[in-house]
């Protein structure tokens, strides 16, 4: 489920995989169970079918499943380091944050990894034409009851008519510090994209606090499931 929708339904722990319900690996067929019966304890791996076979490596492995002693498939695994091609991902991925967002959407990454990457990323904001120096502060998208800071993960997600002189790059940490420090303020990521994220400030503040606590105890949630 999309993170925006999931966060509105329940309180989330940063160890959760929002895309865990997405079927990534193929559904086992009769031939796969025959293989499992003949190969107990062994793994079968799946490689991105759109990757260049001549140069494919570990980053092109999607995941796999393990045969159990009874001839069934008892365990599945998604490669936390999988890097999909644009054809496989059905979107262009040009930054580390965009990669983690895709991985989270499909169950490869958890919420903690997303927050950690967001904090370390560089984002883009677009200043209004009547305030090109940003003297009024952060540009906000106003709604009846709440406002939001709008950011973009890369130039490819900007509106087509964006004036390049109005673009500003800002650290993700700075964005979170502002959003989490204001009441009734949210964060909108890539509003022009089909992969838009609308995240409420209180949720972001909670996830950030969880991440701090996990890092203090050296228990930062890891990718892969």
N, C-alpha and C positions, 0 to 999 in steps of 0.2 A: 504494500500500500504506500502511496505517496506520503512523504514525511509530513507535509502540511496538513493533510487530512487525518493522519494517525495522531498527530499531536493535539488536535482539537477533540479527539475522542477519549484520550486517556493520558495520565501522567506517564512519561517515558523515562526509563533508565537508559543511560548512554551505552549500555551493553546490548541494547536491542538492535536487531537487523530489520529496518522498516520494509525491505524488499524480500524478506524471507519467504513470503507466500508466492513469489514468482517462480514458475517452473523453468529452470535454466537448462538442466541436463535432460536428455531425451528420456521418454518413458520406456522402461525396459520391455523388450519384446520377447517372444518365446525363445528366439535364438540367444538372447542375452542370458536367460535362465539356464539354457543348455551350457553356455560358456561357464556360468557360475558353478554349476554342478561339477564341471570338469576341472575347475580351477579354484578350489576353496582357499580362502585367505589371500587371494591375489586381487590386485587392483586393475581396473580398466579405465583408461584416461581418454578424455575428449579434447581435441584441438580445434581452435577456431577455424571453421571450414573456409573462411574468406582470407586467411593469412597466406602469405607467400610460403609455399612448402619448402622452397630452397633455403629460406633464411629463418624458418620457424624455430623458436626456442622456448624456454620455460614460461616466458611471459605470454605465449600464445596458447597455453594449456588452460582450458576453461575449468576443468575439474574432473571428477571421476567417481566411481563407486567400487565398493569392495564386495567380493563374493564371500558368503559365510559357509560354514561347514555343512549346512543343510541344503545347499544349492540355491539359496536365495541371495538377495542383495541387501545387506544389513547396514551399510554405512555409505553415506555420500559425502563428498567434499568439494567445495568451491575454492579455486586458487585465489588467495588474497592478493597475489601479484599479477593477476590477469590483466592484460592491456588489450582491449578489443580494437579491431580495425574500425574505421568510420563506417564501413559497410555493415559490419556485425552490430555495432552500437546503434546504427540508424541515426547518428548525429556526429557532428564534428567535435572532437575533444582536443583542446589546445592547451589546457592548463592542468596542473595537479589537482586543483579544486574540482574542475569539471570531470576529471577522471574519478575522483572519490564520489562525487554526486552520482555518476553513472553506476559505479560499483554499489553504492548504497541502494539505489533504485532497484537493483537486481539481486540483492542479498549477499554481495561479496564483502561489503564494508558495513560497519555498525555506526551508530550515532556518535559514539565517542571519537571515532576516526574522522568523521565529518567535521566535528567541532574543532578538533586539533588542527586539521588542515585549513579550515576557515580562518582560524586565528593567525596562521602563518602565511596566508595568501595575500596577494595584492589585488584589490578590486578597483572597479571604475565607477565613478559617479559623474553625472552630467549636471552642470550648473545651469540655472535659468539664464536666458539671454539678457534679462535686465539686471542680472547680478553676476557678471562674468568673473569677478574676483572672489566670489563667495563671501562677501562682507556680511551678509545676513545669516551666515552659518550654513548648516547642512540643508540641502534642498530636500523638501518633504513632499510626499504624496498625501494630500489631505482627504480624509473621509469624515462622515458625520460624527462618529464617536472616537475614531482613532486616526493617527497619522503614521506614516511609514517612511523609512529611509530606503531609497531605491538604489540598488547596486547591480553591476554587471560583472560577470566573471571573465569576460574577454571582449575584444572589439567586435567579434562576430555576432554577439548578442545585442549590440546597440541598435536603436532604431536607424533605419536607412538614412534618414535626413538629419542625423546628429551632426552639429557643428563641431569639427575636431578641436576648435579653440576652447570649447566649453567642457571638454573632458578633463577629469582629474583622477590620478591614481592615488588610492588611499590604502593603508594597511588594514587587513581584516580585523586585527586586534583593536585598532582605533574605532572602526565601525561598531564592533561589539561593545566597546566601552561606552560609546555614546548611546546606542540603542538600549542597552541594559541599565543605563543610568537614568533613563527618562520614564515617566509614568505614561501609560497608554501609547507607547511607541512600538512599532513593529519593524520587521526587515523584509523587504521584497527583493528577491534575487531573480534577475533575468525576466522582467515582466513581459517582454516582447516574445518570449520563447514558449514553446509547448511544455518545457520542463520548468516552468515558473515555480518558485518556492515562496510561500507567504508564511512567515514565522513570527509568532508573537513574542514580544520582548520578554515577558515573564518566563516563557518556556526557554528562551535562549539563556537567560540569566541562571535558571535552574540547571541546565545542561553544562554551562560553563563552570558552575560551582561543583557539580559532580566530577567534571574533568579535573579540576584543581585537586579535589580530594583523592581521586584515583592516582594522580601524578605524585602526590605527597606520599602515598603508600606504595608507589611503584607498581600500581595495578591498573595501568591504563588499558582499557579494553582493546583487544587485538582484532585484526581483520580475519576473515575466513570463517567458514562454518561447515 
